[in-house]
């Protein structure tokens, strides 16, 4: 591999940035056409990367602190896998529910 070959990180950045630009209405038509032709599933790939990142973020930044607080309140409270799943699902549904609010910003449309 030479210095000009893209790395996996470069590809991830391209996919995610392109996905965001598409939703913001700023992705150049020629760039979208190139992605559509060369990597037909690029939007699904980007959405999966973003979803996996959100899952990790929510788990680390929201679920773990929630459960840590619960343990502070009741030191005998040991979270079960079902507790994790319930908290994670609740936070994820909060994100899903925000989809309707996106239109209110008028900066990004829904795609």
Residue pairs with C-beta under 8 A, 6 or more apart in sequence:
6 14
12 49
15 39
15 42
15 45
15 46
15 49
16 46
16 49
16 50
18 27
18 31
18 32
18 35
18 42
18 46
19 42
19 43
19 46
19 47
19 50
21 27
21 31
22 32
22 43
22 111
23 108
23 109
23 110
23 111
24 107
24 108
25 108
25 109
35 42
36 42
39 45
54 92
54 95
55 88
55 92
58 88
58 91
58 92
58 95
59 84
59 88
62 87
62 91
63 84
63 87
63 88
63 91
66 87
67 79
67 83
67 84
67 87
70 77
70 79
71 77
71 78
71 79
99 110
102 108
102 109
102 110
103 109
103 110
